[in-house]
Amino acid sequence: MRLPTDRIGNSGRGALAMAAEGMAPCPPGKGRRGKMRQGKMRVVPCALALAMALGACLPGTAWALSPEFARTPEEWATLRDDVLEFGEIPDLIEEYNVTVRNNQSDYQVFLRDYGATKDDVSEKYLDMADEIEGSIDYPDTDDASYAMSMAAIVQNQSAADSLRKQADDNVQDAYVVWLGYQSAKGALVAVAKGNLISYERQQLELENAIARRGVLAAAYELTSAKYRLGMALRTDLLTDQEALQSQDAKILGLQSDIENTRRKLITMTGWKSDATPEITPMPAPDWTAIAELDLASDTEAAIGNNYTLLANKRKLDNAVAQETKDNLTRAIASNEQNITTSMANAYRSILSARASYDMAVAQAQAQVTLWRLAGERYRLGQISRVEYDTAQVDYAEMQRLVGVAQLNVWQALVSYESARDGMAGA
């Protein structure tokens, strides 16, 4: 992970030096880049006024977090459309997610109020303590409210003493705060990607449920005809009717779940909840890249990128008390071990998901034979239309399971990449 050492127009200047001047460090991995499009929510934190003034604007659009010049025309052309693609999610979260925007605003407030370095933060605590102590006014002993006033004084003095202790024990600085916000953004990206995967999984399930309903409806109609001719019992008719009603309820539930997932996804990535952007299907996984994953190398990267570990290392650099140093040293060792374990587990999840996908493909191929056999038997009059339709739906279900297995590979890959890029459980 690249550390926030550069800023557009400030090449070569350290992030903390820039922070001391009231400038936010540029996030690692990318410069500040802008995006806006129809349907986006207008969210403009006041602390971002300067960035907004430099950004692009079109009638009816909301401001992106980054300025116009931060992206190429080709990037703008892609990102301004009303289409949500899996590969766009990190940029959409960075530019339009409300939490990310608020965190950026809060970070600017922290820089303004507390400063950039550990000493700046400690000095602020001391100033706050001095301000509290300076406001203390001891009453006369014969004052009617003497006891109440002294109780308030004791409380204020305790608050001041606590602030002085915070100043002595402080290990936080702007970089630690920034890492926390970066971690929050990484978590949001992983959640949004998971929502898109869930959305597509639910779509597959809905398609199968609708197809299955057609078979159940045909079965119900057949049983109804038999019942009218005295060839079926009423209990048979009621059973088929209940199955059809249950399937209708399942379809309604799936439709509701899909809409809820869609709304969560589009609002996380900047659209209004009533917007209707096109959500493109997930691409097929890059099987070659998956096969070439290097766990040892990626684990090393995960340790170098991990936000919790980086924060603890900075806190150790800032620590003064030996007890604090010892505690942080142990925490860092534990972080590194936990990250290693997390990466190993994530890698095993990918292998397991790939194996499940291969099995689903094999089962689907076997189902093709059964479906073709059912078609031949139906042509020869050996099975009914309902039986043939059932075989066809069973075949479609196997195809759905292949799609679900592929999405499970994606979910495992998202977890692995998120862990590698700084989000491994530490």
TILUMTI-214709 format. One record per residue (C-alpha): x, y, z; residue in one letter. Coordinates in steps of 0.02 Angstrom, whole numbers, plus 50000, padded with zeros to 5 digits. Example, Ala and Ser with C-alpha at 12.3 -4.5 7.8 and 13.67 -1.06 7.14 Angstrom:
506154977550390A/506844994750357S/
This chain:
500005000050000M/500665017249956R/500685028950104L/499865046150090P/501485055250049T/500945065249897D/499535076649847R/499075083749678I/500065099649661G/501125095549813N/502285082049747S/503615076749869G/502835084550023R/502475073350172G/500675069950221A/500915075550400L/501785091450346A/500315094850232M/499115090550372A/499965103250483A/499495116350352E/497685110350352G/497835099150199M/497225081150197A/498465068150135P/498045059749970C/497395041949996P/498605027949956P/498485019549788G/497635033949696K/497585052649682G/495975061949713R/494815058549568R/493095065549531G/491445058849468K/489675065149447M/488165058949358R/486275060749346Q/485335053549495G/486735056249620K/486325063049791M/486915080649829R/487985079349985V/489205093750009V/490075094250179P/490695111850215C/492445105650248A/492515100050067L/492085117149997A/493795119849920L/493775102749835A/492005106149775M/492525122849703A/493835113949599L/492675099849544G/491585098049392A/489745101749386C/488345097849266L/486525103549284P/485545091549393G/487085082249456T/487905080949626A/489695084849666W/490985071149670A/492245071249812L/493695074549693S/494045088449568P/493765087549381E/495595086949334F/495915071449439A/495215059549307R/495525057249122T/494125061049000P/493945042348969E/493725038849154E/492435052749167W/491495046049016A/491375028849097T/490965034549272L/489665047649227R/488485035149146D/486975028449237D/487695011049246V/488375002049399L/489774989849360E/490694978549481F/492384986049438G/491765003749475E/491275000349654I/492895006249739P/492855022849646D/490995025149677L/491235022249863I/492705034249867E/491775048049777E/489965046449830Y/489735036049986N/489005046950124V/490045038950262T/491655041450165V/491205059650129R/490765062750311N/492375054450368N/493365065750253Q/492485080650329S/492805074150505D/494635071550462Y/494785089650410Q/493965094750574V/495215084050670F/496665092550581L/495935109550619R/495545106050801D/496955094250853Y/498335096050724G/499365083150634A/500675076350753T/500585067050917K/501285082451005D/499945093350925D/498575081950992V/499355081151165S/499525100051168E/497675101651126K/497235090751275Y/498305101751387L/497495117551317D/495785110151354M/496335106051531A/496995123751555D/495365130851491E/494355120551614I/495475125151760E/495455143351708G/493565143451716S/493525137051896I/492915150552017D/492995145752201Y/491475151852300P/491485159952472D/491275147552612T/489705156452671D/488915155852498D/487205147152501A/487695136452352S/489435132752418Y/489215113752425A/488465112952249M/489815124352179S/491215114152259M/490465098152188A/490505105952015A/492295111652044I/492825094152094V/492005087451936Q/492855100351826N/494545097351906Q/494335078751878S/493965082051695A/495515093051681A/496595079851766D/495905066651647S/496365077551498L/498145079851564R/498305061051583K/497665059051405Q/499015071051350A/500345060951439D/499715044251374D/499235050051198N/499875039751052V/498655046250921Q/499015058050777D/498205062750611A/498955047650523Y/498155035650647V/496475044250621V/496705043650432W/497075024950439L/495445022250533G/494475031150398Y/495375021350262Q/494895005250351S/493085010850357A/493125014350170K/493884997250134G/492504988950234A/491184998450136L/491944993049971V/491904974750025A/490094976350085V/489554984649921A/490384971049818K/489524958149927G/487864966749897N/488094965849709L/488524947349722I/486974944449830S/485904954349708Y/486424943149564E/486234927349668R/484454932649714Q/484074936349531Q/484574918649485L/483494911549622E/482014922049565L/482174916049385E/482134898049443N/480674901349562A/479654908849420I/480054894049308A/479604881949448R/477964891049473R/477514887549291G/477714868949321V/476684869849481L/475324879649392A/475254866549254A/475174852649383A/473764861449473Y/472784863649312E/473024845149271L/472454839949444T/470954851549430S/470454843449266A/470634826149342K/469634831549495Y/468214837649386R/468214820649300L/468244811549467G/470014805249435M/470854814649580A/470444817449762L/470074834549837R/471604832449948T/472664830949791D/471914847049725L/472214856149889L/474004849849897T/474384856649724D/473494872949764Q/474504875249924E/476114871749830A/475664885049702L/475214897749835Q/476814894049930S/477814896849771Q/476924913449742D/477394918749919A/479194913649887K/479244924049728I/478554939249818L/479844937049956G/481254935749830L/480654951149737Q/480634960749901S/482374954449948D/483044959349776I/482344976949790E/483054979049966N/484764973249908T/484674984449754R/484264999749859R/485674996149981K/486884994149837L/486415009849741I/486315021049894T/488015014949954M/488735019649784T/487925036749775G/486245035449689W/484615040749768K/483585026349834S/482255028749699D/483515029249556A/483545015349428T/485325013649363P/485734998749255E/486634985649359I/487734975349244T/487984956549272P/489514950649363M/490954945949247P/491644928249250A/493074926049373P/494824926449301D/495214908149327W/497014910149270T/497334924049396A/496524913649533I/497634898749491A/499154910049500E/498774917549671L/500344917649778D/499834915749960L/501574919150029A/501774935249930S/500004940949963D/500194937550149T/501734948550152E/500734962050062A/499304960050185A/500464962750331I/501184978250248G/499464985250204N/498454981250360N/497674996950432Y/497584990450611T/499394984950607L/499985001250530L/499035011050662A/499805000850803N/501545003350730K/501275022050724R/500605021850902K/502175012550956L/503235026050874D/502235039050971N/502235029951138A/503255036251285V/502775025251433A/503655008351434Q/502054999251481E/501185006551329T/502645001551218K/502614983851285D/500734982251258N/500854988651080L/502334977351042T/501294962351094R/499804968850995A/500864970550839I/501514952850854A/499734946650877S/499164957150727N/500454949250614E/499984931650667Q/498124935150647N/498384942550475I/499374927250421T/497964916050484T/496634926650400S/497514925850233M/497724906950245A/495874904950284N/495384916550142A/496474906750021Y/495704890250076R/493984897750049S/494444901649868I/495054883849840L/493474876749918S/492354888249815A/493274883349656R/493074864849696A/491204867449727S/491074876549561Y/491914862249468D/490724849949550M/489214860549503A/489804861149322V/489994842249319A/488254839749392Q/487514852049266A/488314842449124Q/487534826349190A/485844835049200Q/485964839349015V/485884820648976T/484344818349086L/483494833449007W/483814827048831R/483194809748881L/481604817748950A/481364826848786G/481504810548689E/480304801548806R/479064815848791Y/479174814948601R/478784796448611L/477324799548727G/478114790548873Q/477974805348995I/476744819649016S/477044837948976R/477134841749161V/478484828649184E/479464835649037Y/479284853449103D/479884847349272T/481444839949192A/481734856249100Q/481594866349262V/482764854049349D/484014857149211Y/483814876049232A/484054873849420E/485724865249390M/486244879749280Q/485734891449420R/486804881849543L/488284883949425V/487964902649426G/487814902849615V/489434892849631A/490304905449519Q/489664919749627L/490304910549781N/492024910449699V/491854929249676W/491364931549858Q/492874921549917A/493994931549800L/493284948149864V/493664942750043S/495424937449996Y/495814953549903E/495064964150042S/496164955250169A/497694957450059R/497334975850034D/497254980350217G/495674973050291M/496264956250360A/495654952950535G/497094958250646A/
